[in-house]
Amino acid sequence: MDDQERIVKTSDSNGAWAQALSEQWSNFWEARTAREQGLLTWGGALLAVAIGYSVLWQPASDGRARLRESLPGLQRGLAQMTAQADEARALAGAAASVAPGGQALKDALTASLSDHGMPGAQVQLIGTTAQVEMKNASFPAWSAWLDDVRKQYKVQVVEAHITALKADGQVDLTASLQPANAR
């Protein structure tokens, strides 16, 4: 049996089944009196309305009521989060503009030098100025570190003495760094 014959037989059996069901319903309905038919019609309509109400309308109505009750609390939470976000933005701007000074600057520079792979540097604090001294240092690494420190800690170079060594890119240096807000 090929696919076409199976499809025809399947559709024939579906059609026969639908016809048999229709015939049984007709027999059932015709066996009822007019009063019974009216009661069954109104009962079916009432049942459909009750099912529609309990399945569709009531859950939606309850959900709307819950949302209506929780909306003011959600709005208060949103207002609080917005205020906190505004405060965080304001504090972030203020924190970014504060440069460390004194011992905090020395500690920050020492840690930064170590993080950048230059642990042999000596950092001394002279008043408000931090003096960094390095021997046989890589000039590109030092200049990259200086750029990072300038941006991160808001420092500026006040004085620098750099001596080139025979090896390319290697220098001996002494640099004095000061917070940008100190003059």
Secondary structure, 3 states (H helix, E strand, C coil): CCHHHHHHHHHHHHHHHHHHHHHHHHHHHHCCCHHHHHHHHHHHHHHHHHHHHHHHHHHHHHHHHHHHHHHHHHHHHHHHHHHHHHHHHHHHHHHHCCCCCCHHHHHHHHHHHHHCCCCCCEEEEECCEEEEEEEEEEHHHHHHHHHHHHHHHCEEEEEEEEEECCCCCEEEEEEEEEECCCC
